[in-house]
Amino acid sequence: MGKNAFWILVTHDIKEEFKNKDIKNQWPIYSHTHHKKCLAKGDKVIFYLAGEHGKKFIGKAEIDSPLQKRNDCFDYHILLKNIEYWKKPVMIKTLLESLEFIKIKSKWGLYLQSGVCPITEKDYSLIIS
């Protein structure tokens, strides 16, 4: 993907834990995460809260670093800037039929299982609007 790509970063944390996740503007990435090597500075991301109390987009940011190696429980991380948490999250089901990256609408959850999901600029614009 590279420069000017668009991504969804998936978390299963409850909202308060999620807010603490990037106190240092870092987003952890595991070694087995798909698309990790494609993440680049300048790419735009949307945060998706998965799980029973989630199923919603909860904010956005911009990647501010290339993938960086770590020495803790996470294998890598990226730095983020312009982090914005939305007071009113966007439920995925309200946009489901219009999202291009979800090809089979009845199995939409499958498209959000990798932790880092590529999306189109059109989908990015739709979600943030």
Backbone atoms as SQL, in Angstrom:
CREATE TABLE atoms (id INTEGER PRIMARY KEY, chain TEXT, resi INTEGER, resn TEXT, atom TEXT, x REAL, y REAL, z REAL);
INSERT INTO atoms VALUES
  (1, 'A', 1, 'MET', 'N', 0.834, -1.190, 0.000),
  (2, 'A', 1, 'MET', 'CA', 0.000, 0.000, 0.000),
  (3, 'A', 1, 'MET', 'C', 0.881, 1.257, 0.000),
  (4, 'A', 2, 'GLY', 'N', 1.571, 1.497, 1.114),
  (5, 'A', 2, 'GLY', 'CA', 2.523, 2.597, 1.140),
  (6, 'A', 2, 'GLY', 'C', 1.890, 3.952, 1.346),
  (7, 'A', 3, 'LYS', 'N', 2.508, 4.979, 0.710),
  (8, 'A', 3, 'LYS', 'CA', 2.127, 6.366, 0.935),
  (9, 'A', 3, 'LYS', 'C', 0.668, 6.646, 0.564),
  (10, 'A', 4, 'ASN', 'N', 0.047, 7.412, 1.416),
  (11, 'A', 4, 'ASN', 'CA', -1.345, 7.823, 1.218),
  (12, 'A', 4, 'ASN', 'C', -2.320, 6.654, 1.193),
  (13, 'A', 5, 'ALA', 'N', -2.011, 5.623, 1.928),
  (14, 'A', 5, 'ALA', 'CA', -2.930, 4.492, 2.052),
  (15, 'A', 5, 'ALA', 'C', -3.887, 4.750, 3.217),
  (16, 'A', 6, 'PHE', 'N', -4.937, 3.938, 3.287),
  (17, 'A', 6, 'PHE', 'CA', -5.967, 4.084, 4.304),
  (18, 'A', 6, 'PHE', 'C', -6.174, 2.737, 4.973),
  (19, 'A', 7, 'TRP', 'N', -6.298, 2.774, 6.307),
  (20, 'A', 7, 'TRP', 'CA', -6.346, 1.541, 7.093),
  (21, 'A', 7, 'TRP', 'C', -7.391, 1.631, 8.196),
  (22, 'A', 8, 'ILE', 'N', -7.844, 0.462, 8.626),
  (23, 'A', 8, 'ILE', 'CA', -8.598, 0.358, 9.868),
  (24, 'A', 8, 'ILE', 'C', -7.703, -0.370, 10.855),
  (25, 'A', 9, 'LEU', 'N', -7.532, 0.197, 12.043),
  (26, 'A', 9, 'LEU', 'CA', -6.804, -0.451, 13.136),
  (27, 'A', 9, 'LEU', 'C', -7.854, -0.986, 14.100),
  (28, 'A', 10, 'VAL', 'N', -7.833, -2.285, 14.319),
  (29, 'A', 10, 'VAL', 'CA', -8.863, -2.953, 15.112),
  (30, 'A', 10, 'VAL', 'C', -8.370, -3.182, 16.537),
  (31, 'A', 11, 'THR', 'N', -9.225, -2.883, 17.511),
  (32, 'A', 11, 'THR', 'CA', -8.943, -3.162, 18.907),
  (33, 'A', 11, 'THR', 'C', -10.156, -3.858, 19.525),
  (34, 'A', 12, 'HIS', 'N', -9.901, -4.658, 20.536),
  (35, 'A', 12, 'HIS', 'CA', -10.995, -5.312, 21.273),
  (36, 'A', 12, 'HIS', 'C', -11.127, -4.744, 22.683),
  (37, 'A', 13, 'ASP', 'N', -10.309, -3.755, 23.002),
  (38, 'A', 13, 'ASP', 'CA', -10.332, -3.155, 24.330),
  (39, 'A', 13, 'ASP', 'C', -11.622, -2.380, 24.541),
  (40, 'A', 14, 'ILE', 'N', -12.050, -2.300, 25.787),
  (41, 'A', 14, 'ILE', 'CA', -13.177, -1.416, 26.073),
  (42, 'A', 14, 'ILE', 'C', -12.705, 0.020, 25.867),
  (43, 'A', 15, 'LYS', 'N', -13.614, 0.923, 25.718),
  (44, 'A', 15, 'LYS', 'CA', -13.271, 2.280, 25.302),
  (45, 'A', 15, 'LYS', 'C', -12.240, 2.958, 26.204),
  (46, 'A', 16, 'GLU', 'N', -12.372, 2.850, 27.507),
  (47, 'A', 16, 'GLU', 'CA', -11.417, 3.511, 28.404),
  (48, 'A', 16, 'GLU', 'C', -10.020, 2.915, 28.267),
  (49, 'A', 17, 'GLU', 'N', -9.937, 1.605, 28.145),
  (50, 'A', 17, 'GLU', 'CA', -8.633, 0.973, 27.948),
  (51, 'A', 17, 'GLU', 'C', -8.044, 1.395, 26.611),
  (52, 'A', 18, 'PHE', 'N', -8.897, 1.509, 25.619),
  (53, 'A', 18, 'PHE', 'CA', -8.434, 1.936, 24.307),
  (54, 'A', 18, 'PHE', 'C', -7.806, 3.323, 24.387),
  (55, 'A', 19, 'LYS', 'N', -8.431, 4.222, 25.120),
  (56, 'A', 19, 'LYS', 'CA', -7.888, 5.579, 25.228),
  (57, 'A', 19, 'LYS', 'C', -6.506, 5.572, 25.879),
  (58, 'A', 20, 'ASN', 'N', -6.248, 4.616, 26.766),
  (59, 'A', 20, 'ASN', 'CA', -4.941, 4.528, 27.410),
  (60, 'A', 20, 'ASN', 'C', -3.903, 3.845, 26.531),
  (61, 'A', 21, 'LYS', 'N', -4.338, 3.158, 25.488),
  (62, 'A', 21, 'LYS', 'CA', -3.455, 2.353, 24.657),
  (63, 'A', 21, 'LYS', 'C', -2.369, 3.173, 23.983),
  (64, 'A', 22, 'ASP', 'N', -2.688, 4.368, 23.583),
  (65, 'A', 22, 'ASP', 'CA', -1.695, 5.143, 22.834),
  (66, 'A', 22, 'ASP', 'C', -1.325, 6.441, 23.545),
  (67, 'A', 23, 'ILE', 'N', -1.183, 6.371, 24.855),
  (68, 'A', 23, 'ILE', 'CA', -0.800, 7.556, 25.622),
  (69, 'A', 23, 'ILE', 'C', 0.460, 8.198, 25.029),
  (70, 'A', 24, 'LYS', 'N', 1.378, 7.356, 24.586),
  (71, 'A', 24, 'LYS', 'CA', 2.610, 7.856, 23.974),
  (72, 'A', 24, 'LYS', 'C', 2.489, 7.898, 22.456),
  (73, 'A', 25, 'ASN', 'N', 1.276, 7.924, 21.960),
  (74, 'A', 25, 'ASN', 'CA', 1.000, 7.962, 20.533),
  (75, 'A', 25, 'ASN', 'C', 1.537, 6.746, 19.800),
  (76, 'A', 26, 'GLN', 'N', 1.639, 5.623, 20.494),
  (77, 'A', 26, 'GLN', 'CA', 2.120, 4.391, 19.889),
  (78, 'A', 26, 'GLN', 'C', 0.968, 3.415, 19.720),
  (79, 'A', 27, 'TRP', 'N', 0.958, 2.736, 18.579),
  (80, 'A', 27, 'TRP', 'CA', -0.019, 1.676, 18.352),
  (81, 'A', 27, 'TRP', 'C', 0.756, 0.377, 18.216),
  (82, 'A', 28, 'PRO', 'N', 0.524, -0.604, 19.093),
  (83, 'A', 28, 'PRO', 'CA', 1.276, -1.861, 19.031),
  (84, 'A', 28, 'PRO', 'C', 0.859, -2.713, 17.832),
  (85, 'A', 29, 'ILE', 'N', 1.838, -3.391, 17.264),
  (86, 'A', 29, 'ILE', 'CA', 1.616, -4.281, 16.121),
  (87, 'A', 29, 'ILE', 'C', 2.335, -5.597, 16.416),
  (88, 'A', 30, 'TYR', 'N', 1.613, -6.704, 16.306),
  (89, 'A', 30, 'TYR', 'CA', 2.216, -8.020, 16.519),
  (90, 'A', 30, 'TYR', 'C', 2.910, -8.503, 15.248),
  (91, 'A', 31, 'SER', 'N', 3.862, -9.406, 15.400),
  (92, 'A', 31, 'SER', 'CA', 4.625, -9.896, 14.246),
  (93, 'A', 31, 'SER', 'C', 3.748, -10.626, 13.239),
  (94, 'A', 32, 'HIS', 'N', 2.665, -11.246, 13.684),
  (95, 'A', 32, 'HIS', 'CA', 1.793, -11.998, 12.775),
  (96, 'A', 32, 'HIS', 'C', 0.715, -11.139, 12.108),
  (97, 'A', 33, 'THR', 'N', 0.694, -9.843, 12.383),
  (98, 'A', 33, 'THR', 'CA', -0.326, -8.950, 11.830),
  (99, 'A', 33, 'THR', 'C', -0.160, -8.803, 10.316),
  (100, 'A', 34, 'HIS', 'N', -1.247, -9.053, 9.603),
  (101, 'A', 34, 'HIS', 'CA', -1.234, -8.862, 8.146),
  (102, 'A', 34, 'HIS', 'C', -1.045, -7.384, 7.813),
  (103, 'A', 35, 'HIS', 'N', -0.403, -7.090, 6.718),
  (104, 'A', 35, 'HIS', 'CA', -0.230, -5.740, 6.165),
  (105, 'A', 35, 'HIS', 'C', 0.709, -4.850, 6.974),
  (106, 'A', 36, 'LYS', 'N', 1.352, -5.378, 8.020),
  (107, 'A', 36, 'LYS', 'CA', 2.169, -4.517, 8.882),
  (108, 'A', 36, 'LYS', 'C', 3.281, -3.812, 8.124),
  (109, 'A', 37, 'LYS', 'N', 3.872, -4.495, 7.152),
  (110, 'A', 37, 'LYS', 'CA', 4.992, -3.904, 6.415),
  (111, 'A', 37, 'LYS', 'C', 4.540, -2.850, 5.409),
  (112, 'A', 38, 'CYS', 'N', 3.256, -2.747, 5.192),
  (113, 'A', 38, 'CYS', 'CA', 2.712, -1.757, 4.258),
  (114, 'A', 38, 'CYS', 'C', 2.395, -0.429, 4.939),
  (115, 'A', 39, 'LEU', 'N', 2.340, -0.421, 6.261),
  (116, 'A', 39, 'LEU', 'CA', 2.017, 0.801, 6.995),
  (117, 'A', 39, 'LEU', 'C', 3.134, 1.818, 6.804),
  (118, 'A', 40, 'ALA', 'N', 2.771, 3.057, 6.496),
  (119, 'A', 40, 'ALA', 'CA', 3.786, 4.080, 6.213),
  (120, 'A', 40, 'ALA', 'C', 3.381, 5.426, 6.796),
  (121, 'A', 41, 'LYS', 'N', 4.395, 6.219, 7.068),
  (122, 'A', 41, 'LYS', 'CA', 4.167, 7.570, 7.558),
  (123, 'A', 41, 'LYS', 'C', 3.283, 8.327, 6.566),
  (124, 'A', 42, 'GLY', 'N', 2.281, 9.011, 7.089),
  (125, 'A', 42, 'GLY', 'CA', 1.355, 9.766, 6.253),
  (126, 'A', 42, 'GLY', 'C', 0.066, 9.031, 5.951),
  (127, 'A', 43, 'ASP', 'N', 0.053, 7.719, 6.159),
  (128, 'A', 43, 'ASP', 'CA', -1.175, 6.953, 5.944),
  (129, 'A', 43, 'ASP', 'C', -2.230, 7.383, 6.961),
  (130, 'A', 44, 'LYS', 'N', -3.479, 7.286, 6.589),
  (131, 'A', 44, 'LYS', 'CA', -4.608, 7.636, 7.455),
  (132, 'A', 44, 'LYS', 'C', -5.212, 6.362, 8.031),
  (133, 'A', 45, 'VAL', 'N', -5.593, 6.414, 9.311),
  (134, 'A', 45, 'VAL', 'CA', -6.183, 5.251, 9.961),
  (135, 'A', 45, 'VAL', 'C', -7.489, 5.629, 10.657),
  (136, 'A', 46, 'ILE', 'N', -8.351, 4.636, 10.751),
  (137, 'A', 46, 'ILE', 'CA', -9.591, 4.746, 11.516),
  (138, 'A', 46, 'ILE', 'C', -9.548, 3.653, 12.568),
  (139, 'A', 47, 'PHE', 'N', -9.927, 3.986, 13.789),
  (140, 'A', 47, 'PHE', 'CA', -9.957, 3.005, 14.876),
  (141, 'A', 47, 'PHE', 'C', -11.319, 2.313, 14.897),
  (142, 'A', 48, 'TYR', 'N', -11.276, 0.991, 14.982),
  (143, 'A', 48, 'TYR', 'CA', -12.504, 0.197, 15.051),
  (144, 'A', 48, 'TYR', 'C', -12.498, -0.593, 16.345),
  (145, 'A', 49, 'LEU', 'N', -13.536, -0.433, 17.125),
  (146, 'A', 49, 'LEU', 'CA', -13.700, -1.179, 18.370),
  (147, 'A', 49, 'LEU', 'C', -14.548, -2.400, 18.079),
  (148, 'A', 50, 'ALA', 'N', -13.956, -3.582, 18.186),
  (149, 'A', 50, 'ALA', 'CA', -14.636, -4.837, 17.907),
  (150, 'A', 50, 'ALA', 'C', -15.205, -5.417, 19.196),
  (151, 'A', 51, 'GLY', 'N', -15.844, -6.552, 19.069),
  (152, 'A', 51, 'GLY', 'CA', -16.327, -7.257, 20.248),
  (153, 'A', 51, 'GLY', 'C', -17.774, -6.953, 20.575),
  (154, 'A', 52, 'GLU', 'N', -18.219, -7.588, 21.632),
  (155, 'A', 52, 'GLU', 'CA', -19.625, -7.523, 22.032),
  (156, 'A', 52, 'GLU', 'C', -20.131, -6.103, 22.268),
  (157, 'A', 53, 'HIS', 'N', -19.289, -5.255, 22.865),
  (158, 'A', 53, 'HIS', 'CA', -19.702, -3.876, 23.170),
  (159, 'A', 53, 'HIS', 'C', -19.146, -2.886, 22.156),
  (160, 'A', 54, 'GLY', 'N', -18.664, -3.388, 21.054),
  (161, 'A', 54, 'GLY', 'CA', -18.069, -2.540, 20.038),
  (162, 'A', 54, 'GLY', 'C', -18.888, -2.505, 18.766),
  (163, 'A', 55, 'LYS', 'N', -18.247, -2.979, 17.694),
  (164, 'A', 55, 'LYS', 'CA', -18.834, -2.954, 16.360),
  (165, 'A', 55, 'LYS', 'C', -19.050, -1.521, 15.897),
  (166, 'A', 56, 'LYS', 'N', -18.040, -0.686, 16.211),
  (167, 'A', 56, 'LYS', 'CA', -18.164, 0.714, 15.847),
  (168, 'A', 56, 'LYS', 'C', -16.792, 1.336, 15.600),
  (169, 'A', 57, 'PHE', 'N', -16.807, 2.352, 14.755),
  (170, 'A', 57, 'PHE', 'CA', -15.622, 3.157, 14.490),
  (171, 'A', 57, 'PHE', 'C', -15.596, 4.251, 15.543),
  (172, 'A', 58, 'ILE', 'N', -14.425, 4.456, 16.169),
  (173, 'A', 58, 'ILE', 'CA', -14.398, 5.361, 17.321),
  (174, 'A', 58, 'ILE', 'C', -13.416, 6.522, 17.202),
  (175, 'A', 59, 'GLY', 'N', -12.724, 6.632, 16.070),
  (176, 'A', 59, 'GLY', 'CA', -11.810, 7.751, 15.911),
  (177, 'A', 59, 'GLY', 'C', -10.916, 7.583, 14.710),
  (178, 'A', 60, 'LYS', 'N', -9.980, 8.520, 14.573),
  (179, 'A', 60, 'LYS', 'CA', -9.058, 8.490, 13.441),
  (180, 'A', 60, 'LYS', 'C', -7.717, 9.081, 13.849),
  (181, 'A', 61, 'ALA', 'N', -6.713, 8.849, 13.011),
  (182, 'A', 61, 'ALA', 'CA', -5.372, 9.395, 13.247),
  (183, 'A', 61, 'ALA', 'C', -4.575, 9.297, 11.955),
  (184, 'A', 62, 'GLU', 'N', -3.338, 9.758, 12.029),
  (185, 'A', 62, 'GLU', 'CA', -2.402, 9.654, 10.911),
  (186, 'A', 62, 'GLU', 'C', -1.150, 8.953, 11.408),
  (187, 'A', 63, 'ILE', 'N', -0.608, 8.067, 10.598),
  (188, 'A', 63, 'ILE', 'CA', 0.633, 7.375, 10.970),
  (189, 'A', 63, 'ILE', 'C', 1.787, 8.364, 10.860),
  (190, 'A', 64, 'ASP', 'N', 2.612, 8.407, 11.910),
  (191, 'A', 64, 'ASP', 'CA', 3.697, 9.385, 11.986),
  (192, 'A', 64, 'ASP', 'C', 5.081, 8.734, 11.997),
  (193, 'A', 65, 'SER', 'N', 5.159, 7.453, 11.652),
  (194, 'A', 65, 'SER', 'CA', 6.464, 6.774, 11.620),
  (195, 'A', 65, 'SER', 'C', 6.348, 5.503, 10.789),
  (196, 'A', 66, 'PRO', 'N', 7.469, 4.992, 10.342),
  (197, 'A', 66, 'PRO', 'CA', 7.436, 3.652, 9.758),
  (198, 'A', 66, 'PRO', 'C', 7.270, 2.633, 10.893),
  (199, 'A', 67, 'LEU', 'N', 7.068, 1.394, 10.535),
  (200, 'A', 67, 'LEU', 'CA', 6.986, 0.314, 11.514),
  (201, 'A', 67, 'LEU', 'C', 8.292, 0.257, 12.295),
  (202, 'A', 68, 'GLN', 'N', 8.202, 0.206, 13.631),
  (203, 'A', 68, 'GLN', 'CA', 9.396, 0.209, 14.475),
  (204, 'A', 68, 'GLN', 'C', 9.426, -1.024, 15.358),
  (205, 'A', 69, 'LYS', 'N', 10.604, -1.616, 15.501),
  (206, 'A', 69, 'LYS', 'CA', 10.799, -2.801, 16.341),
  (207, 'A', 69, 'LYS', 'C', 10.726, -2.399, 17.806),
  (208, 'A', 70, 'ARG', 'N', 10.168, -3.309, 18.641),
  (209, 'A', 70, 'ARG', 'CA', 10.066, -3.077, 20.086),
  (210, 'A', 70, 'ARG', 'C', 10.720, -4.225, 20.830),
  (211, 'A', 71, 'ASN', 'N', 10.894, -4.024, 22.129),
  (212, 'A', 71, 'ASN', 'CA', 11.492, -5.057, 22.977),
  (213, 'A', 71, 'ASN', 'C', 10.584, -5.469, 24.118),
  (214, 'A', 72, 'ASP', 'N', 9.277, -5.371, 23.920),
  (215, 'A', 72, 'ASP', 'CA', 8.351, -5.773, 24.977),
  (216, 'A', 72, 'ASP', 'C', 7.387, -6.820, 24.432),
  (217, 'A', 73, 'CYS', 'N', 6.214, -6.929, 24.991),
  (218, 'A', 73, 'CYS', 'CA', 5.280, -7.980, 24.581),
  (219, 'A', 73, 'CYS', 'C', 4.754, -7.789, 23.162),
  (220, 'A', 74, 'PHE', 'N', 4.850, -6.583, 22.641),
  (221, 'A', 74, 'PHE', 'CA', 4.478, -6.349, 21.249),
  (222, 'A', 74, 'PHE', 'C', 5.756, -6.372, 20.424),
  (223, 'A', 75, 'ASP', 'N', 5.655, -6.829, 19.214),
  (224, 'A', 75, 'ASP', 'CA', 6.831, -6.958, 18.375),
  (225, 'A', 75, 'ASP', 'C', 7.221, -5.651, 17.693),
  (226, 'A', 76, 'TYR', 'N', 6.221, -4.845, 17.357),
  (227, 'A', 76, 'TYR', 'CA', 6.444, -3.593, 16.634),
  (228, 'A', 76, 'TYR', 'C', 5.458, -2.550, 17.132),
  (229, 'A', 77, 'HIS', 'N', 5.652, -1.331, 16.666),
  (230, 'A', 77, 'HIS', 'CA', 4.639, -0.293, 16.854),
  (231, 'A', 77, 'HIS', 'C', 4.793, 0.751, 15.761),
  (232, 'A', 78, 'ILE', 'N', 3.755, 1.556, 15.610),
  (233, 'A', 78, 'ILE', 'CA', 3.808, 2.746, 14.774),
  (234, 'A', 78, 'ILE', 'C', 3.465, 3.921, 15.672),
  (235, 'A', 79, 'LEU', 'N', 3.980, 5.073, 15.328),
  (236, 'A', 79, 'LEU', 'CA', 3.614, 6.297, 16.035),
  (237, 'A', 79, 'LEU', 'C', 2.441, 6.939, 15.303),
  (238, 'A', 80, 'LEU', 'N', 1.570, 7.567, 16.071),
  (239, 'A', 80, 'LEU', 'CA', 0.396, 8.223, 15.512),
  (240, 'A', 80, 'LEU', 'C', 0.405, 9.704, 15.852),
  (241, 'A', 81, 'LYS', 'N', -0.229, 10.503, 15.012),
  (242, 'A', 81, 'LYS', 'CA', -0.423, 11.928, 15.307),
  (243, 'A', 81, 'LYS', 'C', -1.835, 12.315, 14.890),
  (244, 'A', 82, 'ASN', 'N', -2.229, 13.496, 15.277),
  (245, 'A', 82, 'ASN', 'CA', -3.582, 14.001, 14.970),
  (246, 'A', 82, 'ASN', 'C', -4.653, 12.996, 15.397),
  (247, 'A', 83, 'ILE', 'N', -4.474, 12.435, 16.581),
  (248, 'A', 83, 'ILE', 'CA', -5.403, 11.438, 17.099),
  (249, 'A', 83, 'ILE', 'C', -6.699, 12.125, 17.522),
  (250, 'A', 84, 'GLU', 'N', -7.793, 11.570, 17.049),
  (251, 'A', 84, 'GLU', 'CA', -9.105, 12.144, 17.344),
  (252, 'A', 84, 'GLU', 'C', -10.049, 11.018, 17.753),
  (253, 'A', 85, 'TYR', 'N', -10.626, 11.145, 18.943),
  (254, 'A', 85, 'TYR', 'CA', -11.645, 10.196, 19.384),
  (255, 'A', 85, 'TYR', 'C', -12.995, 10.866, 19.221),
  (256, 'A', 86, 'TRP', 'N', -13.923, 10.156, 18.648),
  (257, 'A', 86, 'TRP', 'CA', -15.225, 10.731, 18.367),
  (258, 'A', 86, 'TRP', 'C', -16.152, 10.587, 19.562),
  (259, 'A', 87, 'LYS', 'N', -16.831, 11.670, 19.897),
  (260, 'A', 87, 'LYS', 'CA', -17.816, 11.625, 20.980),
  (261, 'A', 87, 'LYS', 'C', -18.990, 10.741, 20.588),
  (262, 'A', 88, 'LYS', 'N', -19.291, 10.709, 19.299),
  (263, 'A', 88, 'LYS', 'CA', -20.383, 9.871, 18.804),
  (264, 'A', 88, 'LYS', 'C', -19.784, 8.841, 17.839),
  (265, 'A', 89, 'PRO', 'N', -19.528, 7.617, 18.320),
  (266, 'A', 89, 'PRO', 'CA', -18.976, 6.575, 17.448),
  (267, 'A', 89, 'PRO', 'C', -19.921, 6.270, 16.281),
  (268, 'A', 90, 'VAL', 'N', -19.365, 5.690, 15.230),
  (269, 'A', 90, 'VAL', 'CA', -20.144, 5.323, 14.050),
  (270, 'A', 90, 'VAL', 'C', -20.315, 3.808, 14.048),
  (271, 'A', 91, 'MET', 'N', -21.536, 3.352, 14.198),
  (272, 'A', 91, 'MET', 'CA', -21.820, 1.919, 14.191),
  (273, 'A', 91, 'MET', 'C', -21.596, 1.374, 12.781),
  (274, 'A', 92, 'ILE', 'N', -20.868, 0.275, 12.690),
  (275, 'A', 92, 'ILE', 'CA', -20.548, -0.269, 11.366),
  (276, 'A', 92, 'ILE', 'C', -21.801, -0.664, 10.591),
  (277, 'A', 93, 'LYS', 'N', -22.813, -1.144, 11.282),
  (278, 'A', 93, 'LYS', 'CA', -24.020, -1.610, 10.583),
  (279, 'A', 93, 'LYS', 'C', -24.738, -0.484, 9.849),
  (280, 'A', 94, 'THR', 'N', -24.529, 0.774, 10.272),
  (281, 'A', 94, 'THR', 'CA', -25.177, 1.885, 9.575),
  (282, 'A', 94, 'THR', 'C', -24.521, 2.167, 8.221),
  (283, 'A', 95, 'LEU', 'N', -23.276, 1.689, 8.036),
  (284, 'A', 95, 'LEU', 'CA', -22.541, 1.932, 6.791),
  (285, 'A', 95, 'LEU', 'C', -22.300, 0.671, 5.975),
  (286, 'A', 96, 'LEU', 'N', -22.638, -0.456, 6.534),
  (287, 'A', 96, 'LEU', 'CA', -22.260, -1.761, 5.986),
  (288, 'A', 96, 'LEU', 'C', -22.517, -1.901, 4.490),
  (289, 'A', 97, 'GLU', 'N', -23.678, -1.542, 4.044),
  (290, 'A', 97, 'GLU', 'CA', -24.033, -1.725, 2.626),
  (291, 'A', 97, 'GLU', 'C', -23.202, -0.845, 1.695),
  (292, 'A', 98, 'SER', 'N', -22.638, 0.241, 2.206),
  (293, 'A', 98, 'SER', 'CA', -21.873, 1.172, 1.371),
  (294, 'A', 98, 'SER', 'C', -20.367, 0.958, 1.413),
  (295, 'A', 99, 'LEU', 'N', -19.874, 0.149, 2.340),
  (296, 'A', 99, 'LEU', 'CA', -18.424, -0.049, 2.477),
  (297, 'A', 99, 'LEU', 'C', -17.890, -0.986, 1.395),
  (298, 'A', 100, 'GLU', 'N', -16.958, -0.473, 0.582),
  (299, 'A', 100, 'GLU', 'CA', -16.393, -1.241, -0.534),
  (300, 'A', 100, 'GLU', 'C', -15.500, -2.388, -0.073),
  (301, 'A', 101, 'PHE', 'N', -14.787, -2.216, 1.042),
  (302, 'A', 101, 'PHE', 'CA', -13.829, -3.245, 1.446),
  (303, 'A', 101, 'PHE', 'C', -14.517, -4.499, 1.983),
  (304, 'A', 102, 'ILE', 'N', -15.791, -4.396, 2.279),
  (305, 'A', 102, 'ILE', 'CA', -16.563, -5.562, 2.729),
  (306, 'A', 102, 'ILE', 'C', -17.343, -6.085, 1.531),
  (307, 'A', 103, 'LYS', 'N', -16.825, -7.149, 0.943),
  (308, 'A', 103, 'LYS', 'CA', -17.412, -7.703, -0.283),
  (309, 'A', 103, 'LYS', 'C', -18.659, -8.537, 0.003),
  (310, 'A', 104, 'ILE', 'N', -18.615, -9.369, 1.040),
  (311, 'A', 104, 'ILE', 'CA', -19.760, -10.215, 1.392),
  (312, 'A', 104, 'ILE', 'C', -20.383, -9.629, 2.657),
  (313, 'A', 105, 'LYS', 'N', -21.440, -8.886, 2.497),
  (314, 'A', 105, 'LYS', 'CA', -22.027, -8.116, 3.597),
  (315, 'A', 105, 'LYS', 'C', -22.490, -8.996, 4.751),
  (316, 'A', 106, 'SER', 'N', -22.961, -10.201, 4.468),
  (317, 'A', 106, 'SER', 'CA', -23.441, -11.083, 5.532),
  (318, 'A', 106, 'SER', 'C', -22.299, -11.640, 6.392),
  (319, 'A', 107, 'LYS', 'N', -21.069, -11.517, 5.914),
  (320, 'A', 107, 'LYS', 'CA', -19.901, -12.015, 6.650),
  (321, 'A', 107, 'LYS', 'C', -18.924, -10.871, 6.934),
  (322, 'A', 108, 'TRP', 'N', -19.453, -9.694, 7.242),
  (323, 'A', 108, 'TRP', 'CA', -18.644, -8.495, 7.393),
  (324, 'A', 108, 'TRP', 'C', -17.567, -8.610, 8.466),
  (325, 'A', 109, 'GLY', 'N', -17.808, -9.376, 9.514),
  (326, 'A', 109, 'GLY', 'CA', -16.828, -9.512, 10.590),
  (327, 'A', 109, 'GLY', 'C', -15.511, -10.122, 10.136),
  (328, 'A', 110, 'LEU', 'N', -15.551, -10.948, 9.112),
  (329, 'A', 110, 'LEU', 'CA', -14.336, -11.575, 8.590),
  (330, 'A', 110, 'LEU', 'C', -13.337, -10.545, 8.069),
  (331, 'A', 111, 'TYR', 'N', -13.837, -9.433, 7.596),
  (332, 'A', 111, 'TYR', 'CA', -12.985, -8.402, 6.996),
  (333, 'A', 111, 'TYR', 'C', -12.255, -7.562, 8.042),
  (334, 'A', 112, 'LEU', 'N', -12.566, -7.776, 9.320),
  (335, 'A', 112, 'LEU', 'CA', -11.961, -6.988, 10.392),
  (336, 'A', 112, 'LEU', 'C', -11.172, -7.858, 11.364),
  (337, 'A', 113, 'GLN', 'N', -10.752, -9.029, 10.933),
  (338, 'A', 113, 'GLN', 'CA', -10.075, -9.950, 11.839),
  (339, 'A', 113, 'GLN', 'C', -8.561, -9.812, 11.890),
  (340, 'A', 114, 'SER', 'N', -7.964, -9.099, 10.977),
  (341, 'A', 114, 'SER', 'CA', -6.498, -9.110, 10.913),
  (342, 'A', 114, 'SER', 'C', -5.812, -8.071, 11.798),
  (343, 'A', 115, 'GLY', 'N', -6.541, -7.161, 12.400),
  (344, 'A', 115, 'GLY', 'CA', -5.911, -6.133, 13.233),
  (345, 'A', 115, 'GLY', 'C', -5.567, -4.885, 12.453),
  (346, 'A', 116, 'VAL', 'N', -5.147, -5.053, 11.206),
  (347, 'A', 116, 'VAL', 'CA', -4.864, -3.944, 10.294),
  (348, 'A', 116, 'VAL', 'C', -5.549, -4.281, 8.970),
  (349, 'A', 117, 'CYS', 'N', -6.537, -3.485, 8.603),
  (350, 'A', 117, 'CYS', 'CA', -7.335, -3.777, 7.415),
  (351, 'A', 117, 'CYS', 'C', -7.210, -2.644, 6.396),
  (352, 'A', 118, 'PRO', 'N', -6.818, -2.964, 5.167),
  (353, 'A', 118, 'PRO', 'CA', -6.753, -1.916, 4.142),
  (354, 'A', 118, 'PRO', 'C', -8.157, -1.512, 3.699),
  (355, 'A', 119, 'ILE', 'N', -8.343, -0.235, 3.476),
  (356, 'A', 119, 'ILE', 'CA', -9.618, 0.259, 2.951),
  (357, 'A', 119, 'ILE', 'C', -9.331, 1.272, 1.848),
  (358, 'A', 120, 'THR', 'N', -10.363, 1.602, 1.101),
  (359, 'A', 120, 'THR', 'CA', -10.222, 2.592, 0.037),
  (360, 'A', 120, 'THR', 'C', -10.361, 4.002, 0.614),
  (361, 'A', 121, 'GLU', 'N', -9.912, 4.964, -0.155),
  (362, 'A', 121, 'GLU', 'CA', -10.097, 6.357, 0.255),
  (363, 'A', 121, 'GLU', 'C', -11.584, 6.688, 0.344),
  (364, 'A', 122, 'LYS', 'N', -12.365, 6.094, -0.542),
  (365, 'A', 122, 'LYS', 'CA', -13.821, 6.314, -0.523),
  (366, 'A', 122, 'LYS', 'C', -14.423, 5.810, 0.782),
  (367, 'A', 123, 'ASP', 'N', -14.013, 4.602, 1.214),
  (368, 'A', 123, 'ASP', 'CA', -14.511, 4.073, 2.486),
  (369, 'A', 123, 'ASP', 'C', -14.058, 4.950, 3.652),
  (370, 'A', 124, 'TYR', 'N', -12.808, 5.389, 3.622),
  (371, 'A', 124, 'TYR', 'CA', -12.292, 6.270, 4.672),
  (372, 'A', 124, 'TYR', 'C', -13.154, 7.536, 4.766),
  (373, 'A', 125, 'SER', 'N', -13.400, 8.157, 3.632),
  (374, 'A', 125, 'SER', 'CA', -14.208, 9.387, 3.603),
  (375, 'A', 125, 'SER', 'C', -15.626, 9.148, 4.101),
  (376, 'A', 126, 'LEU', 'N', -16.198, 8.018, 3.725),
  (377, 'A', 126, 'LEU', 'CA', -17.543, 7.671, 4.173),
  (378, 'A', 126, 'LEU', 'C', -17.597, 7.521, 5.694),
  (379, 'A', 127, 'ILE', 'N', -16.639, 6.819, 6.241),
  (380, 'A', 127, 'ILE', 'CA', -16.635, 6.570, 7.691),
  (381, 'A', 127, 'ILE', 'C', -16.428, 7.858, 8.478),
  (382, 'A', 128, 'ILE', 'N', -15.503, 8.702, 8.052),
  (383, 'A', 128, 'ILE', 'CA', -15.227, 9.922, 8.837),
  (384, 'A', 128, 'ILE', 'C', -16.295, 11.009, 8.644),
  (385, 'A', 129, 'SER', 'N', -17.123, 10.852, 7.603),
  (386, 'A', 129, 'SER', 'CA', -18.173, 11.853, 7.415),
  (387, 'A', 129, 'SER', 'C', -19.323, 11.487, 8.322);
